Amino acid sequence: MKALLLGCLLSSRAASAESYLAEPDEPAAFDRMLGMRIGFGSQTFHDRELTMMSIELGVEHRVASQLRIAAEYEYVWLGLRDTEPKNQSVTDGGGHRGSLILRHHLARTRTFAEVLRFYLDLEVGGGFFLGSEPMTGTIAKAHALAGIRVGYDFIRLRSETRASKIWEPELTFRLLAMPGEPLGMLVGVGMGFGD
């Protein structure tokens, strides 16, 4: 009897969770977006683990209902973690990273109160990094990336205003792969504006 009640409870929870998810063919809220992001992470170059801080500017375009393509430019500050005496990071290098990315919606909620919708995206892509750091020298390497983005769409309520049709705050988690180097990682916080 307890197992039957537990099974009924779990199935009702699963059904109610599914009712909050958007239909796969539900139209996207925008076609084009301009965004920016601040990122923090680490990457190994020439056997030296460097900390990274970056500021990114990106554009994206919807190519299908669930698929978007994005192009990003990042300026990246590079540094070594100084373990003496205060575990501070010394940033004395820099570089440029360009990436081309495909984003696919893994899950989106239905729109709540006509203005709010949450999402989870998968992203894969690649690009090139060019930079330098005094201890490492010049760095010129291709990279591949894979990650997830979570956030929400805040949809403009009144059409007569001149505000962007949609605002999209995001939290990004990425793994970065470069030939001959261990995986790097990047965590970013950003905002996009779409029409």
DOKE-455743 format. One record per residue (C-alpha): x, y, z. Coordinates in Angstrom, 1 decimal. Example, Ala and Ser with C-alpha at 12.3 -4.5 7.8 and 13.67 -1.06 7.14 Angstrom:
2
+--------+--------+--------+
:     c1 :     c2 :     c3 :
+--------+--------+--------+
:   12.3 :   -4.5 :    7.8 :
:   13.7 :   -1.1 :    7.1 :
+--------+--------+--------+
***
This chain:
195
+--------+--------+--------+
:     c1 :     c2 :     c3 :
+--------+--------+--------+
:    0.0 :    0.0 :    0.0 :
:    2.8 :    2.4 :    0.9 :
:    4.6 :    1.6 :   -2.4 :
:    1.4 :    2.3 :   -4.3 :
:    0.9 :    5.7 :   -2.6 :
:    4.5 :    6.6 :   -3.2 :
:    4.2 :    5.6 :   -6.9 :
:    1.1 :    7.8 :   -7.2 :
:    2.8 :   10.7 :   -5.5 :
:    5.9 :   10.5 :   -7.7 :
:    3.9 :   10.2 :  -10.9 :
:    1.7 :   13.2 :  -10.0 :
:    4.9 :   15.2 :   -9.2 :
:    6.4 :   14.2 :  -12.6 :
:    3.2 :   15.2 :  -14.4 :
:    3.0 :   18.5 :  -12.7 :
:    6.6 :   19.3 :  -13.5 :
:    6.0 :   18.4 :  -17.2 :
:    3.1 :   20.9 :  -17.2 :
:    5.5 :   23.7 :  -16.6 :
:    7.8 :   22.8 :  -19.5 :
:    7.2 :   24.5 :  -22.9 :
:    6.2 :   22.5 :  -25.9 :
:    9.2 :   21.7 :  -28.2 :
:    7.7 :   23.6 :  -31.1 :
:    6.8 :   26.7 :  -29.0 :
:    8.2 :   29.7 :  -30.9 :
:   11.2 :   31.5 :  -29.4 :
:   10.7 :   35.0 :  -28.0 :
:   13.3 :   36.6 :  -30.2 :
:   15.3 :   36.3 :  -33.4 :
:   18.5 :   38.3 :  -32.7 :
:   20.4 :   39.1 :  -29.5 :
:   23.3 :   41.3 :  -28.4 :
:   24.9 :   40.2 :  -25.1 :
:   27.8 :   40.7 :  -22.7 :
:   29.4 :   38.6 :  -20.0 :
:   32.0 :   38.7 :  -17.3 :
:   33.9 :   35.4 :  -16.9 :
:   36.3 :   33.8 :  -14.4 :
:   38.2 :   30.6 :  -14.7 :
:   41.5 :   28.8 :  -15.3 :
:   43.4 :   27.3 :  -18.2 :
:   46.8 :   25.6 :  -18.5 :
:   49.2 :   26.9 :  -21.1 :
:   52.6 :   25.3 :  -21.7 :
:   52.3 :   23.4 :  -18.3 :
:   51.5 :   26.5 :  -16.3 :
:   48.0 :   26.9 :  -14.8 :
:   46.8 :   30.5 :  -15.4 :
:   43.8 :   32.2 :  -13.9 :
:   41.6 :   34.0 :  -16.4 :
:   39.2 :   36.9 :  -16.1 :
:   37.3 :   38.0 :  -19.2 :
:   34.8 :   40.4 :  -20.6 :
:   32.8 :   39.2 :  -23.6 :
:   30.7 :   40.8 :  -26.3 :
:   28.5 :   38.5 :  -28.4 :
:   25.8 :   38.4 :  -31.0 :
:   23.4 :   35.5 :  -31.7 :
:   20.8 :   34.6 :  -34.2 :
:   18.0 :   32.0 :  -34.1 :
:   18.3 :   29.5 :  -36.9 :
:   15.6 :   27.1 :  -35.8 :
:   13.0 :   26.9 :  -33.1 :
:   15.4 :   25.2 :  -30.6 :
:   18.8 :   26.2 :  -32.2 :
:   20.8 :   29.5 :  -32.1 :
:   24.2 :   30.3 :  -33.5 :
:   26.4 :   32.8 :  -31.6 :
:   29.7 :   34.6 :  -32.3 :
:   31.7 :   35.9 :  -29.3 :
:   34.7 :   38.1 :  -28.7 :
:   36.5 :   38.1 :  -25.3 :
:   39.3 :   40.1 :  -23.9 :
:   41.0 :   37.8 :  -21.4 :
:   43.3 :   38.8 :  -18.5 :
:   45.8 :   36.1 :  -17.6 :
:   47.7 :   35.6 :  -14.3 :
:   49.4 :   33.2 :  -12.0 :
:   48.0 :   32.4 :   -8.5 :
:   50.5 :   33.8 :   -6.0 :
:   50.5 :   31.5 :   -3.0 :
:   52.6 :   33.8 :   -0.8 :
:   51.5 :   35.4 :    1.4 :
:   47.8 :   36.0 :    0.7 :
:   46.9 :   33.5 :   -2.1 :
:   46.2 :   36.4 :   -4.4 :
:   46.2 :   36.2 :   -8.2 :
:   48.8 :   38.3 :  -10.1 :
:   47.4 :   39.3 :  -13.5 :
:   50.1 :   40.4 :  -15.8 :
:   49.1 :   38.9 :  -19.2 :
:   46.3 :   39.2 :  -21.6 :
:   44.8 :   37.9 :  -24.8 :
:   41.9 :   37.7 :  -27.2 :
:   39.5 :   34.8 :  -27.8 :
:   37.0 :   34.5 :  -30.6 :
:   34.4 :   31.7 :  -30.6 :
:   31.6 :   30.4 :  -32.8 :
:   29.0 :   28.6 :  -30.8 :
:   25.8 :   26.5 :  -31.4 :
:   23.2 :   26.7 :  -28.6 :
:   20.4 :   24.2 :  -28.2 :
:   17.5 :   24.5 :  -25.8 :
:   17.5 :   21.5 :  -23.4 :
:   14.5 :   22.8 :  -21.5 :
:   12.3 :   25.9 :  -21.3 :
:    9.4 :   26.6 :  -19.0 :
:    6.2 :   28.0 :  -20.2 :
:    5.9 :   31.8 :  -19.9 :
:    4.6 :   32.9 :  -16.5 :
:    2.5 :   36.0 :  -16.2 :
:    3.3 :   36.8 :  -19.8 :
:    6.8 :   38.1 :  -18.9 :
:    9.0 :   35.4 :  -17.4 :
:   10.4 :   32.1 :  -18.8 :
:   13.3 :   30.0 :  -17.4 :
:   15.7 :   28.0 :  -19.7 :
:   18.5 :   25.5 :  -19.8 :
:   20.7 :   25.5 :  -22.9 :
:   23.5 :   23.2 :  -24.1 :
:   26.3 :   24.9 :  -26.1 :
:   29.2 :   23.6 :  -28.2 :
:   31.7 :   25.4 :  -30.3 :
:   35.2 :   26.3 :  -31.1 :
:   37.5 :   29.2 :  -31.9 :
:   41.0 :   30.6 :  -31.4 :
:   42.9 :   32.2 :  -28.6 :
:   45.9 :   34.6 :  -29.1 :
:   47.6 :   36.2 :  -26.1 :
:   50.8 :   36.4 :  -24.0 :
:   51.9 :   36.1 :  -20.4 :
:   55.5 :   37.0 :  -19.2 :
:   56.3 :   33.6 :  -17.8 :
:   54.6 :   31.6 :  -20.5 :
:   55.3 :   33.7 :  -23.6 :
:   53.1 :   34.0 :  -26.7 :
:   50.1 :   31.7 :  -26.8 :
:   48.3 :   31.0 :  -30.0 :
:   45.9 :   28.0 :  -29.8 :
:   42.7 :   26.8 :  -31.2 :
:   40.0 :   25.7 :  -28.7 :
:   36.9 :   23.7 :  -28.4 :
:   34.2 :   24.3 :  -25.8 :
:   31.2 :   22.7 :  -24.3 :
:   28.9 :   24.0 :  -21.6 :
:   25.5 :   24.8 :  -20.2 :
:   23.7 :   28.1 :  -19.7 :
:   20.9 :   28.6 :  -17.2 :
:   18.8 :   31.8 :  -16.9 :
:   15.5 :   33.4 :  -17.6 :
:   13.9 :   35.4 :  -20.3 :
:   12.2 :   38.6 :  -19.1 :
:    9.8 :   39.6 :  -21.9 :
:    8.7 :   43.2 :  -22.5 :
:    5.2 :   43.6 :  -21.2 :
:    4.2 :   46.8 :  -23.1 :
:    4.8 :   46.9 :  -26.9 :
:    4.6 :   50.7 :  -27.1 :
:    7.8 :   51.2 :  -25.2 :
:   11.2 :   51.4 :  -26.9 :
:   12.8 :   48.9 :  -24.6 :
:   14.3 :   45.6 :  -25.9 :
:   11.7 :   42.9 :  -26.6 :
:   13.5 :   40.6 :  -24.2 :
:   16.2 :   40.6 :  -21.6 :
:   18.1 :   37.4 :  -20.9 :
:   20.2 :   37.2 :  -17.7 :
:   22.4 :   34.1 :  -17.8 :
:   24.9 :   31.9 :  -15.8 :
:   27.3 :   30.0 :  -18.0 :
:   29.5 :   27.0 :  -17.2 :
:   32.1 :   26.0 :  -19.8 :
:   34.9 :   23.4 :  -20.3 :
:   37.6 :   24.6 :  -22.7 :
:   39.8 :   22.1 :  -24.6 :
:   43.1 :   23.0 :  -26.3 :
:   45.5 :   20.7 :  -28.1 :
:   48.1 :   19.3 :  -25.7 :
:   46.7 :   21.0 :  -22.6 :
:   44.4 :   19.8 :  -19.7 :
:   40.8 :   21.0 :  -19.7 :
:   40.2 :   24.5 :  -18.6 :
:   37.0 :   25.9 :  -17.2 :
:   35.1 :   29.2 :  -17.3 :
:   32.1 :   30.5 :  -15.2 :
:   30.4 :   33.6 :  -16.5 :
:   27.5 :   35.9 :  -15.6 :
:   26.0 :   37.9 :  -18.4 :
:   23.0 :   39.6 :  -19.9 :
:   21.5 :   39.7 :  -23.4 :
:   19.1 :   42.0 :  -25.1 :
:   17.0 :   40.7 :  -28.0 :
:   14.5 :   41.8 :  -30.6 :
+--------+--------+--------+
***
